Amino acid sequence: GTQSAGGMPDRVKCLHALVAHELAAPGTNPFGREALAAAGRWWSRGPCVTVAAGEEE
């Protein structure tokens, strides 16, 4: 079968689905590659959630 990202190539999907597909199967989805490149290095500023002292992750 062909690679698919939540309905691709028959339907356009959310950017997060395209980016996830590119991360999971690099090079198989040009739209995912483009969306990932456009997002930039969003993770470089650190985690979006922090765990308070004494709490389990």
C-alpha distance matrix in Angstrom:
0.0 3.8 6.7 8.9 12.7 14.1 13.2 12.6 12.4 14.1 16.9 18.9 19.1 21.9 22.6 22.4 18.7 18.0 20.3 18.8 15.3 17.2 19.1 16.3 14.1 16.8 16.3 12.8 14.4 17.7 18.9 18.6 20.5 23.1 23.6 24.1 26.5 28.4 28.9 30.9 32.0 32.5 32.5 35.4 38.1 37.5 36.1 36.1 37.5 40.3 41.5 45.2 47.5 47.6 44.3 41.3 38.0
3.8 0.0 3.8 6.4 10.1 12.2 11.2 9.7 9.4 11.8 14.4 16.0 16.4 19.1 19.5 19.7 16.1 15.0 17.3 16.3 12.6 14.2 16.6 14.3 11.8 14.1 13.2 9.5 10.8 14.0 15.3 15.2 17.0 19.5 20.2 20.8 23.1 24.9 25.6 27.6 29.0 29.6 29.9 32.7 35.5 35.1 33.9 33.9 35.6 38.5 40.0 43.8 46.1 46.5 43.2 40.5 37.0
6.7 3.8 0.0 3.8 7.0 9.8 9.8 8.2 8.8 11.8 13.5 14.3 14.0 16.3 16.4 16.2 12.8 11.6 13.7 12.6 8.9 10.6 12.9 10.7 8.5 11.0 10.7 7.1 8.1 11.8 12.8 12.0 14.0 16.7 17.0 17.4 20.0 21.8 22.2 24.2 25.4 25.9 26.2 29.0 31.7 31.3 30.1 30.1 31.8 34.8 36.4 40.1 42.5 43.0 39.8 37.1 33.5
8.9 6.4 3.8 0.0 3.8 6.1 6.2 5.2 6.8 9.3 10.3 11.2 10.6 13.0 13.7 13.6 9.9 9.4 12.1 11.0 7.8 10.4 12.9 11.1 9.9 12.4 12.4 9.0 8.4 11.9 11.6 10.9 13.8 16.0 15.6 16.4 19.3 20.6 20.7 23.2 24.6 24.6 25.1 28.2 30.6 30.2 28.8 28.3 30.0 33.2 34.8 38.5 41.1 41.6 38.3 35.8 32.2
12.7 10.1 7.0 3.8 0.0 3.8 5.7 5.2 7.8 10.0 9.5 9.3 7.7 9.5 10.2 9.9 6.2 6.1 9.1 8.1 5.7 8.8 11.1 10.0 9.9 12.1 12.7 9.9 8.3 11.4 10.2 8.8 12.2 14.1 12.9 13.8 17.1 17.9 17.7 20.4 21.8 21.4 22.1 25.4 27.5 27.2 25.6 24.9 26.7 29.9 31.7 35.4 38.1 38.8 35.4 33.1 29.6
14.1 12.2 9.8 6.1 3.8 0.0 3.8 5.9 8.8 9.5 8.4 8.8 6.7 8.8 10.8 10.3 6.7 8.3 11.3 10.1 8.8 12.2 14.0 12.8 13.4 15.8 16.5 13.7 11.9 14.7 12.8 11.8 15.4 16.8 15.1 16.3 19.7 20.0 19.5 22.5 23.9 22.9 23.6 27.1 28.8 28.3 26.4 25.3 26.7 30.1 31.7 35.2 38.1 38.6 35.0 32.8 29.5
13.2 11.2 9.8 6.2 5.7 3.8 0.0 3.8 6.1 5.9 5.5 7.3 7.0 10.3 12.5 13.1 9.6 10.2 13.8 13.2 11.3 14.3 16.7 15.6 15.4 17.5 17.4 14.2 12.3 14.8 13.0 13.1 16.6 17.6 16.4 18.3 21.3 21.4 21.5 24.6 26.4 25.7 26.7 30.1 31.8 31.6 29.9 28.6 30.2 33.7 35.4 38.8 41.8 42.3 38.8 36.6 33.3
12.6 9.7 8.2 5.2 5.2 5.9 3.8 0.0 3.0 5.0 5.3 6.4 7.0 10.4 11.7 12.9 9.6 8.7 12.4 12.6 10.1 12.3 15.4 14.6 13.7 15.2 14.5 11.3 9.1 11.3 9.9 10.5 13.8 14.8 14.2 16.2 18.9 19.3 19.8 22.8 24.9 24.6 25.9 29.0 31.1 31.2 29.8 28.8 30.8 34.3 36.2 39.8 42.7 43.5 40.0 37.9 34.4
12.4 9.4 8.8 6.8 7.8 8.8 6.1 3.0 0.0 3.8 5.7 7.2 9.1 12.6 13.6 15.3 12.3 10.8 14.3 14.9 12.2 13.8 17.1 16.5 14.9 16.1 14.7 11.4 9.3 11.0 10.1 11.6 14.4 15.2 15.3 17.5 19.7 20.2 21.2 24.1 26.4 26.4 27.9 30.8 33.0 33.3 32.2 31.3 33.5 36.9 38.9 42.5 45.4 46.2 42.9 40.7 37.2
14.1 11.8 11.8 9.3 10.0 9.5 5.9 5.0 3.8 0.0 3.8 7.1 9.5 13.2 15.2 16.9 14.0 13.2 17.0 17.5 15.1 17.1 20.3 19.5 18.3 19.7 18.5 15.2 13.0 14.5 13.1 14.7 17.8 18.1 17.8 20.4 22.7 22.6 23.6 26.7 29.1 28.8 30.3 33.4 35.4 35.6 34.3 33.0 35.0 38.6 40.5 43.9 47.0 47.7 44.2 42.2 38.8
16.9 14.4 13.5 10.3 9.5 8.4 5.5 5.3 5.7 3.8 0.0 3.8 6.3 10.0 12.4 14.4 11.9 11.5 15.3 16.1 14.4 16.5 19.5 19.3 18.7 19.9 19.1 16.2 13.4 14.5 12.2 13.6 17.0 16.9 15.9 18.7 21.1 20.6 21.3 24.7 27.1 26.4 28.2 31.3 32.9 33.3 31.9 30.3 32.4 36.0 38.1 41.4 44.6 45.4 41.9 40.1 36.8
18.9 16.0 14.3 11.2 9.3 8.8 7.3 6.4 7.2 7.1 3.8 0.0 3.8 7.1 9.0 11.6 9.8 9.1 12.7 14.1 13.1 14.7 17.7 18.1 17.8 18.6 17.8 15.5 12.2 12.7 9.7 11.1 14.5 13.9 12.6 15.6 17.9 17.0 17.8 21.2 23.8 23.1 25.1 28.2 29.7 30.3 29.1 27.4 29.7 33.4 35.7 39.0 42.2 43.3 40.0 38.4 35.0
19.1 16.4 14.0 10.6 7.7 6.7 7.0 7.0 9.1 9.5 6.3 3.8 0.0 3.8 6.5 8.3 6.5 6.9 10.3 11.3 10.9 13.1 15.5 15.9 16.3 17.4 17.4 15.3 12.1 13.2 10.0 10.1 13.8 13.6 11.5 14.0 16.9 16.0 16.0 19.5 21.7 20.6 22.3 25.6 26.9 27.2 25.8 24.1 26.2 29.9 32.1 35.4 38.6 39.6 36.2 34.6 31.2
21.9 19.1 16.3 13.0 9.5 8.8 10.3 10.4 12.6 13.2 10.0 7.1 3.8 0.0 3.8 5.4 5.4 6.6 8.9 10.1 11.0 12.9 14.6 15.7 16.8 17.5 18.1 16.7 13.5 14.3 10.8 10.1 13.5 13.0 10.1 12.3 15.3 14.0 13.3 17.0 19.0 17.4 19.2 22.6 23.6 24.0 22.5 20.6 22.8 26.5 28.9 32.1 35.4 36.6 33.2 31.9 28.5
22.6 19.5 16.4 13.7 10.2 10.8 12.5 11.7 13.6 15.2 12.4 9.0 6.5 3.8 0.0 3.8 5.4 5.0 6.1 8.5 9.8 10.6 12.2 14.1 15.2 15.3 15.9 15.2 12.0 12.2 8.8 7.5 10.5 9.9 6.5 8.6 11.6 10.4 9.6 13.3 15.4 14.2 16.2 19.4 20.7 21.3 20.3 18.7 21.4 25.0 27.6 30.9 34.1 35.6 32.5 31.2 27.7
22.4 19.7 16.2 13.6 9.9 10.3 13.1 12.9 15.3 16.9 14.4 11.6 8.3 5.4 3.8 0.0 3.8 5.4 5.1 6.0 8.5 9.9 10.4 12.0 14.0 14.6 16.1 15.5 12.9 13.9 11.1 8.6 11.5 11.9 8.5 8.9 12.5 12.0 10.1 13.4 14.6 13.0 14.2 17.7 19.0 19.0 17.5 16.1 18.5 22.0 24.4 27.8 30.9 32.2 29.0 27.6 24.0
18.7 16.1 12.8 9.9 6.2 6.7 9.6 9.6 12.3 14.0 11.9 9.8 6.5 5.4 5.4 3.8 0.0 3.8 5.5 5.1 6.1 8.7 9.9 10.4 12.0 13.3 14.7 13.3 10.9 12.8 10.3 8.0 11.4 12.5 9.9 10.6 14.2 14.3 13.1 16.2 17.4 16.3 17.1 20.6 22.3 22.0 20.4 19.2 21.2 24.7 26.8 30.2 33.2 34.2 30.9 29.0 25.5
18.0 15.0 11.6 9.4 6.1 8.3 10.2 8.7 10.8 13.2 11.5 9.1 6.9 6.6 5.0 5.4 3.8 0.0 3.8 5.5 5.1 6.3 8.7 9.9 10.5 10.9 11.6 10.5 7.6 9.0 6.6 4.3 7.9 9.0 7.0 8.1 11.5 11.9 11.6 14.5 16.3 15.9 17.2 20.3 22.3 22.6 21.5 20.8 23.2 26.5 28.9 32.4 35.3 36.6 33.4 31.6 27.9
20.3 17.3 13.7 12.1 9.1 11.3 13.8 12.4 14.3 17.0 15.3 12.7 10.3 8.9 6.1 5.1 5.5 3.8 0.0 3.8 5.4 5.1 6.2 8.6 9.9 9.7 11.2 11.2 9.0 10.0 8.2 4.7 6.9 8.5 6.1 5.4 9.1 10.1 9.0 11.5 12.8 12.5 13.6 16.6 18.8 19.1 18.3 17.9 20.4 23.6 26.1 29.7 32.5 33.9 30.9 29.1 25.4
18.8 16.3 12.6 11.0 8.1 10.1 13.2 12.6 14.9 17.5 16.1 14.1 11.3 10.1 8.5 6.0 5.1 5.5 3.8 0.0 3.8 5.4 5.1 6.1 8.5 9.6 12.0 11.5 10.3 12.3 11.1 7.5 9.7 12.0 9.9 8.7 12.4 13.7 12.1 14.2 14.7 14.2 14.2 17.5 19.7 19.2 17.8 17.6 19.6 22.7 24.7 28.4 31.1 32.1 29.0 26.9 23.2
15.3 12.6 8.9 7.8 5.7 8.8 11.3 10.1 12.2 15.1 14.4 13.1 10.9 11.0 9.8 8.5 6.1 5.1 5.4 3.8 0.0 3.8 5.4 5.1 5.9 7.6 9.4 8.1 7.2 10.1 9.5 6.4 8.8 11.6 10.5 9.9 13.2 14.9 14.3 16.3 17.2 17.2 17.4 20.5 23.0 22.6 21.4 21.4 23.4 26.4 28.3 32.0 34.6 35.5 32.4 30.1 26.4
17.2 14.2 10.6 10.4 8.8 12.2 14.3 12.3 13.8 17.1 16.5 14.7 13.1 12.9 10.6 9.9 8.7 6.3 5.1 5.4 3.8 0.0 3.8 5.5 5.2 4.7 6.6 6.9 6.1 8.1 8.4 5.0 5.7 9.1 8.9 7.5 10.3 12.7 12.5 13.9 14.9 15.7 16.1 18.6 21.5 21.6 21.0 21.4 23.7 26.6 28.8 32.5 34.9 36.2 33.3 31.1 27.3
19.1 16.6 12.9 12.9 11.1 14.0 16.7 15.4 17.1 20.3 19.5 17.7 15.5 14.6 12.2 10.4 9.9 8.7 6.2 5.1 5.4 3.8 0.0 3.8 5.7 5.7 8.9 9.8 9.9 11.7 11.9 8.2 8.4 11.7 10.9 8.4 11.3 13.8 12.7 13.5 13.5 14.2 13.7 16.3 19.3 18.8 18.2 19.0 21.1 23.7 25.7 29.5 31.7 32.9 30.1 27.8 24.0
16.3 14.3 10.7 11.1 10.0 12.8 15.6 14.6 16.5 19.5 19.3 18.1 15.9 15.7 14.1 12.0 10.4 9.9 8.6 6.1 5.1 5.5 3.8 0.0 3.8 6.2 9.5 9.4 10.3 13.1 13.6 10.2 11.1 14.5 13.8 11.9 14.9 17.3 16.3 17.3 17.2 17.6 16.8 19.6 22.4 21.5 20.4 21.2 22.8 25.3 26.9 30.7 32.8 33.5 30.6 28.0 24.3
14.1 11.8 8.5 9.9 9.9 13.4 15.4 13.7 14.9 18.3 18.7 17.8 16.3 16.8 15.2 14.0 12.0 10.5 9.9 8.5 5.9 5.2 5.7 3.8 0.0 3.8 6.4 6.0 8.0 11.0 12.4 9.7 10.1 13.8 14.0 12.5 15.0 17.7 17.5 18.5 18.8 19.8 19.4 21.8 24.9 24.4 23.7 24.5 26.3 28.8 30.6 34.4 36.4 37.3 34.4 31.8 28.1
16.8 14.1 11.0 12.4 12.1 15.8 17.5 15.2 16.1 19.7 19.9 18.6 17.4 17.5 15.3 14.6 13.3 10.9 9.7 9.6 7.6 4.7 5.7 6.2 3.8 0.0 3.8 5.7 7.5 9.2 11.2 8.7 7.7 11.5 12.4 10.6 12.3 15.5 15.6 16.1 16.7 18.3 18.2 20.1 23.5 23.5 23.3 24.3 26.6 29.0 31.1 34.9 36.9 38.1 35.4 33.0 29.3
16.3 13.2 10.7 12.4 12.7 16.5 17.4 14.5 14.7 18.5 19.1 17.8 17.4 18.1 15.9 16.1 14.7 11.6 11.2 12.0 9.4 6.6 8.9 9.5 6.4 3.8 0.0 3.8 5.8 6.8 9.8 8.5 7.0 10.5 12.4 11.4 12.4 15.5 16.6 17.2 18.4 20.2 20.7 22.5 25.8 26.2 26.3 27.1 29.6 32.2 34.5 38.2 40.3 41.6 39.0 36.6 32.9
12.8 9.5 7.1 9.0 9.9 13.7 14.2 11.3 11.4 15.2 16.2 15.5 15.3 16.7 15.2 15.5 13.3 10.5 11.2 11.5 8.1 6.9 9.8 9.4 6.0 5.7 3.8 0.0 3.8 6.6 9.1 8.3 8.5 11.6 13.1 12.9 14.5 17.1 18.0 19.3 20.7 22.1 22.6 24.8 27.9 28.2 27.8 28.2 30.5 33.3 35.4 39.2 41.5 42.5 39.6 37.2 33.5
14.4 10.8 8.1 8.4 8.3 11.9 12.3 9.1 9.3 13.0 13.4 12.2 12.1 13.5 12.0 12.9 10.9 7.6 9.0 10.3 7.2 6.1 9.9 10.3 8.0 7.5 5.8 3.8 0.0 3.8 5.5 5.3 6.4 8.8 10.0 10.7 12.5 14.4 15.6 17.4 19.3 20.3 21.4 23.8 26.7 27.1 26.7 26.7 29.3 32.3 34.6 38.3 40.9 42.1 39.1 36.9 33.2
17.7 14.0 11.8 11.9 11.4 14.7 14.8 11.3 11.0 14.5 14.5 12.7 13.2 14.3 12.2 13.9 12.8 9.0 10.0 12.3 10.1 8.1 11.7 13.1 11.0 9.2 6.8 6.6 3.8 0.0 3.8 5.4 5.0 6.2 8.6 9.8 10.6 12.3 14.3 15.9 18.4 19.7 21.4 23.4 26.2 27.2 27.2 27.2 30.1 33.2 35.8 39.4 42.0 43.5 40.7 38.7 35.0
18.9 15.3 12.8 11.6 10.2 12.8 13.0 9.9 10.1 13.1 12.2 9.7 10.0 10.8 8.8 11.1 10.3 6.6 8.2 11.1 9.5 8.4 11.9 13.6 12.4 11.2 9.8 9.1 5.5 3.8 0.0 3.8 5.4 5.1 6.1 8.5 9.9 10.5 12.3 14.7 17.4 18.1 20.1 22.5 24.9 25.9 25.7 25.2 28.1 31.4 34.1 37.6 40.5 42.0 39.1 37.3 33.6
18.6 15.2 12.0 10.9 8.8 11.8 13.1 10.5 11.6 14.7 13.6 11.1 10.1 10.1 7.5 8.6 8.0 4.3 4.7 7.5 6.4 5.0 8.2 10.2 9.7 8.7 8.5 8.3 5.3 5.4 3.8 0.0 3.8 5.4 5.1 6.0 8.5 9.8 10.6 12.8 15.0 15.5 17.1 19.6 22.1 22.8 22.5 22.2 24.9 28.1 30.7 34.3 37.0 38.5 35.6 33.8 30.0
20.5 17.0 14.0 13.8 12.2 15.4 16.6 13.8 14.4 17.8 17.0 14.5 13.8 13.5 10.5 11.5 11.4 7.9 6.9 9.7 8.8 5.7 8.4 11.1 10.1 7.7 7.0 8.5 6.4 5.0 5.4 3.8 0.0 3.8 5.6 5.2 6.2 8.7 10.1 11.3 13.5 15.0 16.5 18.4 21.3 22.3 22.6 22.7 25.7 28.7 31.4 35.0 37.5 39.2 36.5 34.7 31.0
23.1 19.5 16.7 16.0 14.1 16.8 17.6 14.8 15.2 18.1 16.9 13.9 13.6 13.0 9.9 11.9 12.5 9.0 8.5 12.0 11.6 9.1 11.7 14.5 13.8 11.5 10.5 11.6 8.8 6.2 5.1 5.4 3.8 0.0 3.8 5.5 5.1 6.2 8.7 10.4 13.4 14.7 17.0 18.7 21.3 22.8 23.3 23.1 26.3 29.4 32.4 35.8 38.6 40.5 37.8 36.4 32.7
23.6 20.2 17.0 15.6 12.9 15.1 16.4 14.2 15.3 17.8 15.9 12.6 11.5 10.1 6.5 8.5 9.9 7.0 6.1 9.9 10.5 8.9 10.9 13.8 14.0 12.4 12.4 13.1 10.0 8.6 6.1 5.1 5.6 3.8 0.0 3.8 5.5 5.1 6.2 9.0 11.9 12.3 14.7 17.0 19.1 20.5 20.5 19.9 23.1 26.4 29.4 32.7 35.6 37.5 34.8 33.4 29.8
24.1 20.8 17.4 16.4 13.8 16.3 18.3 16.2 17.5 20.4 18.7 15.6 14.0 12.3 8.6 8.9 10.6 8.1 5.4 8.7 9.9 7.5 8.4 11.9 12.5 10.6 11.4 12.9 10.7 9.8 8.5 6.0 5.2 5.5 3.8 0.0 3.8 5.5 5.2 6.9 9.0 9.9 11.8 13.9 16.5 17.6 17.9 17.9 21.1 24.1 27.0 30.4 33.1 35.0 32.5 31.0 27.3
26.5 23.1 20.0 19.3 17.1 19.7 21.3 18.9 19.7 22.7 21.1 17.9 16.9 15.3 11.6 12.5 14.2 11.5 9.1 12.4 13.2 10.3 11.3 14.9 15.0 12.3 12.4 14.5 12.5 10.6 9.9 8.5 6.2 5.1 5.5 3.8 0.0 3.8 5.5 5.6 8.5 10.4 12.8 14.0 16.6 18.5 19.5 19.7 23.1 25.9 29.1 32.3 34.9 37.1 34.8 33.5 29.9
28.4 24.9 21.8 20.6 17.9 20.0 21.4 19.3 20.2 22.6 20.6 17.0 16.0 14.0 10.4 12.0 14.3 11.9 10.1 13.7 14.9 12.7 13.8 17.3 17.7 15.5 15.5 17.1 14.4 12.3 10.5 9.8 8.7 6.2 5.1 5.5 3.8 0.0 3.8 5.4 9.1 10.1 13.2 14.5 16.5 18.6 19.5 19.1 22.7 25.7 29.1 32.1 34.9 37.3 34.9 34.0 30.4
28.9 25.6 22.2 20.7 17.7 19.5 21.5 19.8 21.2 23.6 21.3 17.8 16.0 13.3 9.6 10.1 13.1 11.6 9.0 12.1 14.3 12.5 12.7 16.3 17.5 15.6 16.6 18.0 15.6 14.3 12.3 10.6 10.1 8.7 6.2 5.2 5.5 3.8 0.0 3.8 6.7 6.6 9.8 11.6 13.3 15.2 15.8 15.3 18.9 21.9 25.3 28.3 31.2 33.5 31.1 30.2 26.8
30.9 27.6 24.2 23.2 20.4 22.5 24.6 22.8 24.1 26.7 24.7 21.2 19.5 17.0 13.3 13.4 16.2 14.5 11.5 14.2 16.3 13.9 13.5 17.3 18.5 16.1 17.2 19.3 17.4 15.9 14.7 12.8 11.3 10.4 9.0 6.9 5.6 5.4 3.8 0.0 3.8 5.6 8.6 9.2 11.4 13.7 15.2 15.4 19.1 21.6 25.1 28.0 30.6 33.1 31.1 30.3 26.9
32.0 29.0 25.4 24.6 21.8 23.9 26.4 24.9 26.4 29.1 27.1 23.8 21.7 19.0 15.4 14.6 17.4 16.3 12.8 14.7 17.2 14.9 13.5 17.2 18.8 16.7 18.4 20.7 19.3 18.4 17.4 15.0 13.5 13.4 11.9 9.0 8.5 9.1 6.7 3.8 0.0 3.8 5.5 5.6 8.3 10.4 12.3 13.2 16.8 18.9 22.3 25.2 27.6 30.1 28.3 27.5 24.1
32.5 29.6 25.9 24.6 21.4 22.9 25.7 24.6 26.4 28.8 26.4 23.1 20.6 17.4 14.2 13.0 16.3 15.9 12.5 14.2 17.2 15.7 14.2 17.6 19.8 18.3 20.2 22.1 20.3 19.7 18.1 15.5 15.0 14.7 12.3 9.9 10.4 10.1 6.6 5.6 3.8 0.0 3.8 5.6 6.8 8.6 9.8 9.9 13.6 16.1 19.6 22.5 25.1 27.7 25.7 25.1 21.8
32.5 29.9 26.2 25.1 22.1 23.6 26.7 25.9 27.9 30.3 28.2 25.1 22.3 19.2 16.2 14.2 17.1 17.2 13.6 14.2 17.4 16.1 13.7 16.8 19.4 18.2 20.7 22.6 21.4 21.4 20.1 17.1 16.5 17.0 14.7 11.8 12.8 13.2 9.8 8.6 5.5 3.8 0.0 3.8 5.6 5.9 6.9 8.3 11.5 13.6 16.8 19.9 22.3 24.7 22.8 22.0 18.7
35.4 32.7 29.0 28.2 25.4 27.1 30.1 29.0 30.8 33.4 31.3 28.2 25.6 22.6 19.4 17.7 20.6 20.3 16.6 17.5 20.5 18.6 16.3 19.6 21.8 20.1 22.5 24.8 23.8 23.4 22.5 19.6 18.4 18.7 17.0 13.9 14.0 14.5 11.6 9.2 5.6 5.6 3.8 0.0 3.8 5.5 8.3 10.4 13.4 14.7 18.0 20.7 22.7 25.5 24.1 23.6 20.5
38.1 35.5 31.7 30.6 27.5 28.8 31.8 31.1 33.0 35.4 32.9 29.7 26.9 23.6 20.7 19.0 22.3 22.3 18.8 19.7 23.0 21.5 19.3 22.4 24.9 23.5 25.8 27.9 26.7 26.2 24.9 22.1 21.3 21.3 19.1 16.5 16.6 16.5 13.3 11.4 8.3 6.8 5.6 3.8 0.0 3.8 7.0 8.5 11.5 12.5 16.1 18.4 20.5 23.6 22.4 22.4 19.7
37.5 35.1 31.3 30.2 27.2 28.3 31.6 31.2 33.3 35.6 33.3 30.3 27.2 24.0 21.3 19.0 22.0 22.6 19.1 19.2 22.6 21.6 18.8 21.5 24.4 23.5 26.2 28.2 27.1 27.2 25.9 22.8 22.3 22.8 20.5 17.6 18.5 18.6 15.2 13.7 10.4 8.6 5.9 5.5 3.8 0.0 3.8 6.6 8.8 9.4 12.7 15.3 17.3 20.2 18.9 18.8 16.0
36.1 33.9 30.1 28.8 25.6 26.4 29.9 29.8 32.2 34.3 31.9 29.1 25.8 22.5 20.3 17.5 20.4 21.5 18.3 17.8 21.4 21.0 18.2 20.4 23.7 23.3 26.3 27.8 26.7 27.2 25.7 22.5 22.6 23.3 20.5 17.9 19.5 19.5 15.8 15.2 12.3 9.8 6.9 8.3 7.0 3.8 0.0 3.8 5.4 6.7 10.0 13.0 15.5 17.9 16.1 15.8 12.8
36.1 33.9 30.1 28.3 24.9 25.3 28.6 28.8 31.3 33.0 30.3 27.4 24.1 20.6 18.7 16.1 19.2 20.8 17.9 17.6 21.4 21.4 19.0 21.2 24.5 24.3 27.1 28.2 26.7 27.2 25.2 22.2 22.7 23.1 19.9 17.9 19.7 19.1 15.3 15.4 13.2 9.9 8.3 10.4 8.5 6.6 3.8 0.0 3.8 6.8 10.3 13.1 16.2 18.6 16.4 16.4 13.6
37.5 35.6 31.8 30.0 26.7 26.7 30.2 30.8 33.5 35.0 32.4 29.7 26.2 22.8 21.4 18.5 21.2 23.2 20.4 19.6 23.4 23.7 21.1 22.8 26.3 26.6 29.6 30.5 29.3 30.1 28.1 24.9 25.7 26.3 23.1 21.1 23.1 22.7 18.9 19.1 16.8 13.6 11.5 13.4 11.5 8.8 5.4 3.8 0.0 3.8 6.8 9.7 12.9 15.0 12.6 12.9 10.4
40.3 38.5 34.8 33.2 29.9 30.1 33.7 34.3 36.9 38.6 36.0 33.4 29.9 26.5 25.0 22.0 24.7 26.5 23.6 22.7 26.4 26.6 23.7 25.3 28.8 29.0 32.2 33.3 32.3 33.2 31.4 28.1 28.7 29.4 26.4 24.1 25.9 25.7 21.9 21.6 18.9 16.1 13.6 14.7 12.5 9.4 6.7 6.8 3.8 0.0 3.8 6.4 9.4 11.9 10.1 10.9 9.1
41.5 40.0 36.4 34.8 31.7 31.7 35.4 36.2 38.9 40.5 38.1 35.7 32.1 28.9 27.6 24.4 26.8 28.9 26.1 24.7 28.3 28.8 25.7 26.9 30.6 31.1 34.5 35.4 34.6 35.8 34.1 30.7 31.4 32.4 29.4 27.0 29.1 29.1 25.3 25.1 22.3 19.6 16.8 18.0 16.1 12.7 10.0 10.3 6.8 3.8 0.0 3.8 6.5 8.3 6.3 7.4 6.6
45.2 43.8 40.1 38.5 35.4 35.2 38.8 39.8 42.5 43.9 41.4 39.0 35.4 32.1 30.9 27.8 30.2 32.4 29.7 28.4 32.0 32.5 29.5 30.7 34.4 34.9 38.2 39.2 38.3 39.4 37.6 34.3 35.0 35.8 32.7 30.4 32.3 32.1 28.3 28.0 25.2 22.5 19.9 20.7 18.4 15.3 13.0 13.1 9.7 6.4 3.8 0.0 3.8 6.2 5.7 8.4 9.2
47.5 46.1 42.5 41.1 38.1 38.1 41.8 42.7 45.4 47.0 44.6 42.2 38.6 35.4 34.1 30.9 33.2 35.3 32.5 31.1 34.6 34.9 31.7 32.8 36.4 36.9 40.3 41.5 40.9 42.0 40.5 37.0 37.5 38.6 35.6 33.1 34.9 34.9 31.2 30.6 27.6 25.1 22.3 22.7 20.5 17.3 15.5 16.2 12.9 9.4 6.5 3.8 0.0 3.8 5.6 8.5 10.2
47.6 46.5 43.0 41.6 38.8 38.6 42.3 43.5 46.2 47.7 45.4 43.3 39.6 36.6 35.6 32.2 34.2 36.6 33.9 32.1 35.5 36.2 32.9 33.5 37.3 38.1 41.6 42.5 42.1 43.5 42.0 38.5 39.2 40.5 37.5 35.0 37.1 37.3 33.5 33.1 30.1 27.7 24.7 25.5 23.6 20.2 17.9 18.6 15.0 11.9 8.3 6.2 3.8 0.0 3.8 6.7 9.6
44.3 43.2 39.8 38.3 35.4 35.0 38.8 40.0 42.9 44.2 41.9 40.0 36.2 33.2 32.5 29.0 30.9 33.4 30.9 29.0 32.4 33.3 30.1 30.6 34.4 35.4 39.0 39.6 39.1 40.7 39.1 35.6 36.5 37.8 34.8 32.5 34.8 34.9 31.1 31.1 28.3 25.7 22.8 24.1 22.4 18.9 16.1 16.4 12.6 10.1 6.3 5.7 5.6 3.8 0.0 3.8 6.6
41.3 40.5 37.1 35.8 33.1 32.8 36.6 37.9 40.7 42.2 40.1 38.4 34.6 31.9 31.2 27.6 29.0 31.6 29.1 26.9 30.1 31.1 27.8 28.0 31.8 33.0 36.6 37.2 36.9 38.7 37.3 33.8 34.7 36.4 33.4 31.0 33.5 34.0 30.2 30.3 27.5 25.1 22.0 23.6 22.4 18.8 15.8 16.4 12.9 10.9 7.4 8.4 8.5 6.7 3.8 0.0 3.8
38.0 37.0 33.5 32.2 29.6 29.5 33.3 34.4 37.2 38.8 36.8 35.0 31.2 28.5 27.7 24.0 25.5 27.9 25.4 23.2 26.4 27.3 24.0 24.3 28.1 29.3 32.9 33.5 33.2 35.0 33.6 30.0 31.0 32.7 29.8 27.3 29.9 30.4 26.8 26.9 24.1 21.8 18.7 20.5 19.7 16.0 12.8 13.6 10.4 9.1 6.6 9.2 10.2 9.6 6.6 3.8 0.0
